[in-house]
């Protein structure tokens, strides 16, 4: 090894060793403080079935409304390389699973018709209901469960994820044409569906084993709706992030007011409203996930 290479290697070692020691010390302190407490003895009773989506490179059309000048255009499509795996619920949260949270007073009752079929996905839940369930499930399992982001769902859904492109000429100067194209596409998709929630597994699995995505239950995400304004030359002018309106994804993306439980009564901010609103969660596999869960349990995180 040359002197230069040896010096570089030694420099990297000097940098890495303190970081490793700090990480080890931090883990030790967190453990002593109780951040890494053993999972609850009943954790297995609440464990949902999951699938693990392996790392890969995929195509992703960005969420949000894009406006160039005064004309709406399709959001850009990019190549995303994800280097970490994603652990996500195989099925949407069911009525029986959600009702367990309601029985303990940790979740509000869903706004749904009375039914004895607890094998249905829970519907009639808003964004806050989904967040409450994530906190409750995290407490029951000792793990850190959250809503997926829009990009998480795109990663997990694979070929089933909807492409929102209208296919219009990006130089089109008539804003009404895009709105009409979007409406016609979404209305055509709706006409083929039975809006009544179906038992889990009714809509099959995708190439990764994820079940029922893109059926007739739209899934809440943690992603706030955005409006991206571009100059006429295509460069970005500004981004308006609208939290309180979250992206729900099913056969198409549907930005929806976070307090809405029944989208048929209004509350869809853009486009055709969903048939039903439900959700599934992702589980953090990061080493610091127990710390996040302890912080959440102490009421310091969402």
Secondary structure, DSSP 8 states (H G I E B T S, - for coil): --HHHHHHHHHHHHHHHHHHHHHHHHHHHHHHTTTT----TTHHHH---EEEE--EEEEEE--SEEEETTEEE---EEEEEE-S-EEEESS--BHHHHHHHHHTTSS--------S-TTBB--S--HHHHHHHHHHHHHHHTS-EEE--HHHHHHHHGGGS--------TT---HHHHHHHHHHHHHHHHHT---S--BTTTT-B-TTS-BSTTSS-EEEEEEEEEEEEE-TTS-EEEEEEEEEEEEEESSSEEEEETT-S-GGGS-BSSSS--S-EE--EEE--STTHHHHHHHHHTTS--
